[in-house]
Amino acid sequence: MKDTVSVFWFRRDLRLDDNVGLYQALKSGHPVLPIFIFDTEILGQLPEKDARVGFIQERLQQLHQKLASDYGSGLAQFHGTPKTVFQKLTQEFDVKAVYTNHDYEPYAKKRDKEISDFLSRIDIDFKTFKDQVIFEKSEVVKDDGNPYVVYTPYMKKWKENFNPPIHLVNYDTLPLLPEKLYKPNSLPKLSLKTIGFEASEIKVRDYKVSSELIQKYPETRDYPAKEYGTSHLGPHLRFGTVSIRKMIKKAISEKNETFWNELIWREFFMQILWHYPHTVNEAFKPKYDRIIWRNNEEDFERWKSGQTGYVLVDAGMRELNATGHMHNRVRMLVASFLCKHLLIDWRWGEAYFAEKLLDYEMASNVGNWQWAAGSGVDAAPYFRIFNPMTQVEKFDKEREYINQWVPELQELTYPSPIVDHKMARERCLKVYKEAVG
């Protein structure tokens, strides 16, 4: 006789509290078996010391221990393709339904359709819920039903549609856990080594969303030397170790529009990716795919390693390589420098950031790289080209950030600039004008 369960599939929601899909699973009337799948389709593309995999595994261990010690349950971990895992689970258990939260990236949509189709053939419901955003898909659109492609009007409509009693409900799972979880003798656990990975020296930092940080955020967020000018919230939203509803509540309670607007930017890019999935590989504005990129591999290597001779660019790339983090203001500069000064395809930079950033989210990464290249949804013309010298004077005047990451600046070992700014600017304008008119 097989045990009857509802399955909850953890993905980008690695927390027990305020988790919509988990809450709905716990209310299903059947014991809930929580699972996580280390998807070989995704892991196969990652380096063996990927810090994000280490963070996920560490977080899963914490969740498992909490479920085991407090509720006599646990979190079952699997390594394989999702379809193979569900074939196994449906043979071992009488699965009444599978619950999970929405994921919006192209691979996730394809994967979820495959799982939904498989389960429906054996009469098992696949129930998915909105959890990682306040608004998704076509919930914030123009009056004519078309998606917004400019941030400010999207943000204004987002706020018009926002209703705290509806959108900031707390899905209080914790009181349901003691009675509703499946209580097995043992559940499969996996180490990093088992799934083919090693521990990374790079670690995800704790986020800090204090009242002080939010109140000072408009004044401090553009200065990379300020230790807590930014919240380090990105990876935690990416992997769902914190609820977006709690962060929106915090921003509203502090009455800080700037911090709130940054959270809305994330949802803006998510709906762009949803409506325009081709932007992962193609320019949002098609004529920008006519640009003839130089794509010099030696220049690309110097950019990656922080050896361009432009100090703020180099500081940013070295911070990224050492920590998996880069300050947002510096991200804009290094991306603009790659596309405009070196005329290297934004897709090369996007792929490198995807490999290195702890807070990598496809929607924001693609959206911001296309913004830097001028090919995306931004309304500004392509001839916006950041000057890497004046950016230093504006945002790191005392050279604190630069001195931290480029300590050899005053020594003969520091390279000369890879390209002359004036020449690069003129070359960029010429190449772009020839391509897009």
C-alpha positions as CSV (number, residue, x, y, z in Angstrom):
1,M,0.0,0.0,0.0
2,K,1.6,3.3,-1.1
3,D,1.5,6.3,1.2
4,T,-0.8,9.1,0.0
5,V,0.9,12.5,-0.3
6,S,0.7,15.9,-1.8
7,V,4.1,17.0,-3.1
8,F,5.5,20.5,-2.6
9,W,8.4,21.3,-5.0
10,F,10.8,23.9,-3.7
11,R,12.5,25.9,-6.4
12,R,13.0,29.7,-6.2
13,D,11.3,29.9,-2.8
14,L,13.7,28.4,-0.2
15,R,11.8,29.3,2.9
16,L,9.0,27.9,5.1
17,D,7.2,31.1,6.0
18,D,5.0,33.2,3.7
19,N,5.3,30.7,0.8
20,V,2.2,30.6,-1.3
21,G,2.6,27.2,-2.9
22,L,3.6,25.5,0.3
23,Y,0.7,27.2,2.1
24,Q,-1.7,25.8,-0.5
25,A,-0.2,22.3,-0.3
26,L,-0.5,22.3,3.4
27,K,-4.2,23.1,3.0
28,S,-4.7,20.2,0.5
29,G,-6.0,17.7,3.1
30,H,-3.1,15.3,2.5
31,P,0.3,14.9,4.2
32,V,2.8,17.1,2.3
33,L,6.1,15.7,1.1
34,P,8.5,18.7,0.4
35,I,11.1,18.0,-2.3
36,F,13.9,19.8,-4.1
37,I,15.4,18.7,-7.4
38,F,19.0,19.4,-8.4
39,D,18.2,19.6,-12.0
40,T,21.0,18.1,-14.2
41,E,19.8,20.2,-17.2
42,I,20.8,23.3,-15.2
43,L,23.8,22.0,-13.2
44,G,25.5,20.6,-16.3
45,Q,26.2,24.2,-17.5
46,L,27.8,25.4,-14.2
47,P,31.4,25.3,-12.9
48,E,32.1,22.8,-10.2
49,K,32.7,25.5,-7.6
50,D,29.6,27.5,-8.3
51,A,28.9,29.4,-5.1
52,R,25.1,29.5,-5.9
53,V,24.9,25.8,-5.8
54,G,26.7,25.8,-2.5
55,F,24.3,28.4,-1.2
56,I,21.2,26.3,-2.3
57,Q,22.6,23.2,-0.8
58,E,23.4,24.9,2.5
59,R,19.9,26.4,2.6
60,L,18.3,23.1,1.9
61,Q,20.2,21.5,4.8
62,Q,18.9,24.2,7.1
63,L,15.3,23.6,5.9
64,H,15.7,19.9,6.2
65,Q,17.1,20.2,9.8
66,K,14.2,22.5,10.8
67,L,11.6,20.2,9.4
68,A,13.2,17.1,11.0
69,S,13.9,18.5,14.4
70,D,10.7,20.6,14.8
71,Y,8.1,18.5,12.9
72,G,9.5,15.0,12.5
73,S,9.5,15.4,8.7
74,G,12.2,16.6,6.3
75,L,13.0,17.7,2.8
76,A,13.7,15.1,0.1
77,Q,16.5,16.0,-2.3
78,F,16.9,14.5,-5.7
79,H,19.5,14.7,-8.5
80,G,18.4,14.2,-12.0
81,T,15.9,15.6,-14.6
82,P,12.6,16.7,-13.1
83,K,10.6,14.3,-15.3
84,T,12.7,11.3,-14.1
85,V,12.3,12.3,-10.5
86,F,8.5,12.6,-10.8
87,Q,8.3,9.2,-12.6
88,K,10.1,7.8,-9.5
89,L,7.9,9.6,-7.0
90,T,4.7,8.6,-8.6
91,Q,5.7,5.0,-8.5
92,E,6.6,5.1,-4.8
93,F,3.7,7.3,-3.6
94,D,0.1,7.8,-4.2
95,V,0.6,11.4,-5.3
96,K,-2.7,13.4,-5.2
97,A,-1.2,16.6,-6.5
98,V,2.0,18.5,-7.0
99,Y,2.3,22.1,-5.8
100,T,4.9,24.6,-6.7
101,N,5.3,28.3,-7.4
102,H,5.5,30.0,-10.8
103,D,8.8,30.4,-12.6
104,Y,8.9,32.7,-15.6
105,E,12.2,31.9,-17.4
106,P,12.0,30.2,-20.8
107,Y,13.6,26.9,-19.6
108,A,11.3,26.9,-16.6
109,K,8.2,27.3,-18.7
110,K,9.3,24.4,-20.9
111,R,10.1,22.2,-18.0
112,D,6.9,22.9,-16.2
113,K,4.8,22.1,-19.3
114,E,6.6,18.8,-19.6
115,I,5.9,18.0,-15.9
116,S,2.3,19.2,-16.2
117,D,1.7,17.0,-19.3
118,F,3.3,14.0,-17.6
119,L,1.2,14.3,-14.5
120,S,-2.0,15.0,-16.3
121,R,-1.6,11.7,-18.2
122,I,-1.7,9.8,-14.9
123,D,-4.5,12.0,-13.5
124,I,-2.4,14.1,-11.0
125,D,-3.0,17.8,-10.7
126,F,-0.1,20.2,-11.2
127,K,-0.9,23.3,-9.2
128,T,1.3,26.4,-9.5
129,F,1.0,29.8,-7.7
130,K,2.3,33.3,-7.9
131,D,4.9,33.9,-5.2
132,Q,8.1,35.6,-6.2
133,V,6.4,38.8,-7.5
134,I,3.5,41.0,-6.6
135,F,2.4,41.3,-10.2
136,E,3.2,38.8,-13.0
137,K,2.6,38.2,-16.7
138,S,-0.1,40.5,-18.0
139,E,-1.4,41.8,-14.6
140,V,0.1,45.3,-15.2
141,V,-0.5,46.3,-18.8
142,K,-1.6,49.4,-20.8
143,D,-5.3,50.2,-21.1
144,D,-5.3,48.6,-24.6
145,G,-3.9,45.3,-23.1
146,N,-0.4,45.7,-24.5
147,P,2.6,45.3,-22.2
148,Y,4.6,48.3,-21.0
149,V,8.1,48.6,-22.5
150,V,9.1,51.8,-20.6
151,Y,9.7,51.5,-16.8
152,T,8.1,54.8,-15.5
153,P,4.6,54.3,-16.8
154,Y,4.8,50.6,-15.8
155,M,5.8,51.7,-12.3
156,K,2.9,54.2,-12.1
157,K,0.4,51.6,-13.2
158,W,1.9,49.0,-10.8
159,K,1.3,51.4,-7.9
160,E,-2.3,52.2,-9.2
161,N,-3.1,48.5,-9.2
162,F,-1.4,47.7,-5.9
163,N,-3.8,47.0,-3.0
164,P,-2.0,46.0,0.2
165,P,-4.9,44.0,1.8
166,I,-4.9,41.8,-1.4
167,H,-1.3,41.8,-2.5
168,L,0.4,41.7,0.9
169,V,-1.4,38.8,2.5
170,N,0.8,36.8,4.8
171,Y,0.6,33.1,3.8
172,D,1.2,31.8,7.3
173,T,2.5,28.3,6.8
174,L,4.1,27.8,10.2
175,P,0.9,26.9,12.2
176,L,0.0,24.3,9.5
177,L,3.4,22.5,9.5
178,P,3.1,20.3,12.6
179,E,-0.1,18.5,11.5
180,K,0.2,18.5,7.7
181,L,3.7,17.3,6.9
182,Y,4.6,13.8,5.7
183,K,6.5,12.0,8.5
184,P,8.8,9.4,7.0
185,N,11.6,7.4,8.6
186,S,14.1,8.9,6.3
187,L,14.4,11.1,3.2
188,P,17.2,11.3,0.6
189,K,19.7,14.0,1.3
190,L,22.5,15.1,-1.0
191,S,26.0,16.6,-0.4
192,L,27.7,18.9,-2.8
193,K,30.1,16.2,-3.7
194,T,27.3,13.8,-4.5
195,I,26.0,16.1,-7.2
196,G,29.4,16.8,-8.6
197,F,30.3,20.1,-7.0
198,E,32.8,21.5,-4.5
199,A,32.5,24.2,-1.9
200,S,33.3,27.7,-3.1
201,E,35.3,30.3,-1.2
202,I,32.7,32.8,-2.3
203,K,29.7,33.0,0.0
204,V,26.3,34.7,-0.2
205,R,26.2,37.6,2.3
206,D,23.2,38.2,4.6
207,Y,20.9,40.9,3.5
208,K,20.5,44.1,5.5
209,V,17.2,45.9,5.1
210,S,17.3,48.2,8.2
211,S,15.2,51.3,8.6
212,E,18.5,53.3,8.4
213,L,19.5,51.7,5.1
214,I,16.2,52.4,3.5
215,Q,16.0,56.0,4.7
216,K,19.5,56.7,3.5
217,Y,19.1,54.7,0.3
218,P,18.4,57.6,-2.1
219,E,21.6,59.3,-1.0
220,T,23.9,56.3,-0.6
221,R,22.9,53.8,-3.3
222,D,25.2,55.2,-6.0
223,Y,28.4,55.1,-4.1
224,P,30.2,51.7,-4.2
225,A,32.6,52.4,-1.3
226,K,29.7,52.6,1.2
227,E,29.5,49.2,2.9
228,Y,25.8,49.2,3.3
229,G,24.7,51.6,0.7
230,T,23.0,48.6,-0.8
231,S,21.0,45.8,0.8
232,H,22.6,42.7,-0.7
233,L,19.1,41.5,-1.0
234,G,19.5,40.3,-4.6
235,P,20.5,36.6,-4.0
236,H,17.8,36.3,-1.3
237,L,15.1,37.4,-3.7
238,R,16.6,35.3,-6.4
239,F,16.4,32.1,-4.4
240,G,13.4,33.1,-2.3
241,T,15.0,32.9,1.1
242,V,13.0,36.0,1.8
243,S,9.4,36.9,0.7
244,I,8.9,39.8,-1.8
245,R,5.7,40.6,0.1
246,K,7.8,41.2,3.3
247,M,10.2,43.4,1.5
248,I,7.5,45.5,-0.1
249,K,5.8,45.9,3.3
250,K,9.1,47.1,4.7
251,A,9.6,49.6,1.9
252,I,6.1,51.0,2.3
253,S,6.4,51.2,6.1
254,E,9.5,53.3,5.7
255,K,7.7,55.5,3.1
256,N,10.7,55.3,0.8
257,E,9.8,55.5,-2.9
258,T,13.3,54.9,-4.1
259,F,13.8,51.5,-2.4
260,W,10.2,50.5,-3.4
261,N,10.9,51.5,-7.1
262,E,14.0,49.3,-7.2
263,L,11.8,46.3,-6.2
264,I,9.4,47.2,-9.0
265,W,12.2,47.3,-11.5
266,R,12.7,43.6,-10.9
267,E,9.1,42.9,-11.8
268,F,9.2,45.2,-14.9
269,F,12.1,43.1,-16.3
270,M,10.3,39.9,-15.5
271,Q,7.2,40.9,-17.4
272,I,9.4,42.0,-20.3
273,L,11.0,38.6,-20.4
274,W,7.6,36.9,-20.2
275,H,6.1,38.9,-23.1
276,Y,9.3,39.0,-25.2
277,P,11.2,35.7,-24.5
278,H,13.3,36.2,-27.7
279,T,15.2,39.0,-25.9
280,V,17.3,36.3,-24.2
281,N,19.3,36.0,-27.4
282,E,18.0,38.8,-29.7
283,A,17.9,42.5,-29.4
284,F,14.5,43.9,-28.2
285,K,14.9,46.5,-31.0
286,P,15.7,44.2,-34.0
287,K,17.8,46.8,-35.9
288,Y,20.4,46.6,-33.1
289,D,21.2,43.1,-34.2
290,R,22.7,44.7,-37.3
291,I,25.6,46.1,-35.3
292,I,28.9,44.8,-36.4
293,W,30.7,44.0,-33.1
294,R,34.5,43.9,-32.9
295,N,34.4,41.0,-30.5
296,N,38.1,41.1,-29.8
297,E,38.8,38.1,-27.5
298,E,41.9,39.6,-26.0
299,D,40.0,42.8,-25.1
300,F,37.3,40.6,-23.6
301,E,39.8,38.7,-21.4
302,R,41.2,42.0,-20.2
303,W,37.7,43.2,-19.3
304,K,36.9,40.0,-17.5
305,S,40.0,40.1,-15.4
306,G,39.9,43.8,-14.5
307,Q,42.9,44.8,-16.6
308,T,41.5,47.5,-18.9
309,G,43.5,50.4,-17.5
310,Y,40.2,52.1,-16.5
311,V,40.2,52.0,-12.7
312,L,36.5,51.9,-11.9
313,V,35.8,49.3,-14.6
314,D,38.7,47.2,-13.3
315,A,37.6,47.6,-9.7
316,G,34.1,46.4,-10.6
317,M,35.2,43.3,-12.5
318,R,37.7,42.4,-9.7
319,E,34.9,42.7,-7.1
320,L,32.7,40.5,-9.2
321,N,35.4,37.8,-9.7
322,A,36.3,37.8,-6.0
323,T,32.9,38.0,-4.4
324,G,30.1,37.2,-6.9
325,H,28.8,40.7,-6.2
326,M,29.1,44.1,-8.0
327,H,27.7,47.4,-7.1
328,N,24.8,48.4,-9.3
329,R,26.3,51.8,-10.4
330,V,29.5,50.0,-11.4
331,R,27.5,47.3,-13.2
332,M,26.2,50.0,-15.5
333,L,29.6,51.3,-16.2
334,V,31.4,48.0,-16.9
335,A,28.5,46.9,-19.2
336,S,28.5,50.2,-21.1
337,F,32.3,50.0,-21.4
338,L,32.2,46.5,-22.9
339,C,29.5,47.3,-25.4
340,K,30.4,50.9,-26.3
341,H,34.1,51.3,-25.8
342,L,35.2,47.8,-26.8
343,L,32.3,47.1,-29.2
344,I,31.9,43.6,-27.8
345,D,28.4,42.0,-28.1
346,W,26.3,42.5,-25.0
347,R,25.5,38.7,-25.1
348,W,29.2,38.0,-24.2
349,G,28.9,40.2,-21.1
350,E,25.5,38.9,-20.2
351,A,26.8,35.3,-20.2
352,Y,29.8,36.2,-18.1
353,F,27.6,37.9,-15.5
354,A,25.3,34.9,-15.6
355,E,28.3,32.7,-14.6
356,K,29.6,35.0,-11.9
357,L,26.7,36.9,-10.2
358,L,25.3,35.4,-7.0
359,D,22.1,37.4,-7.6
360,Y,21.8,36.4,-11.3
361,E,18.3,36.6,-12.6
362,M,17.8,36.1,-16.3
363,A,15.2,38.8,-16.7
364,S,17.1,41.6,-14.9
365,N,20.5,40.5,-16.4
366,V,19.3,40.4,-20.0
367,G,17.2,43.6,-19.5
368,N,20.1,45.6,-18.0
369,W,22.6,44.4,-20.5
370,Q,20.3,45.3,-23.4
371,W,19.9,48.7,-21.6
372,A,23.6,49.2,-21.6
373,A,23.9,48.2,-25.2
374,G,21.1,50.5,-26.2
375,S,19.2,47.6,-27.8
376,G,16.6,47.1,-25.0
377,V,13.4,48.7,-23.8
378,D,15.0,51.9,-22.6
379,A,13.8,55.0,-24.3
380,A,17.2,56.7,-24.2
381,P,19.1,56.9,-27.5
382,Y,22.1,54.8,-28.3
383,F,24.6,57.7,-28.0
384,R,24.5,57.6,-24.2
385,I,28.1,56.5,-23.5
386,F,29.5,56.7,-19.9
387,N,32.8,58.4,-19.5
388,P,34.8,56.0,-17.2
389,M,36.9,58.9,-15.8
390,T,34.1,61.2,-14.9
391,Q,32.3,58.3,-13.3
392,V,35.2,58.0,-10.8
393,E,34.8,61.7,-9.9
394,K,31.1,61.4,-9.4
395,F,30.9,58.1,-7.5
396,D,34.3,57.3,-6.0
397,K,36.0,60.7,-5.6
398,E,38.1,59.6,-2.6
399,R,39.1,56.4,-4.5
400,E,38.0,54.2,-1.5
401,Y,36.4,51.6,-3.7
402,I,39.1,51.8,-6.3
403,N,41.9,51.4,-3.8
404,Q,40.3,48.4,-2.3
405,W,40.2,46.5,-5.6
406,V,43.0,48.1,-7.6
407,P,45.8,48.4,-4.9
408,E,48.6,48.5,-7.6
409,L,47.2,51.6,-9.2
410,Q,50.3,53.8,-8.5
411,E,52.7,51.0,-9.6
412,L,54.2,50.4,-13.0
413,T,52.4,47.0,-13.1
414,Y,49.0,48.6,-13.7
415,P,48.2,48.6,-17.4
416,S,47.7,51.6,-19.6
417,P,44.1,52.2,-20.9
418,I,43.1,49.5,-23.3
419,V,41.5,52.1,-25.6
420,D,41.4,55.9,-25.9
421,H,38.0,57.2,-24.6
422,K,37.5,59.8,-27.2
423,M,38.4,57.5,-30.1
424,A,36.3,54.7,-28.7
425,R,33.3,57.0,-28.3
426,E,33.5,58.3,-31.9
427,R,34.0,54.7,-33.2
428,C,31.0,53.5,-31.3
429,L,28.8,56.3,-32.6
430,K,29.9,55.6,-36.2
431,V,29.3,51.8,-35.9
432,Y,25.9,52.2,-34.2
433,K,24.8,54.9,-36.7
434,E,25.7,52.6,-39.7
435,A,23.7,49.8,-38.1
436,V,20.6,51.5,-36.9
437,G,20.5,54.8,-38.8
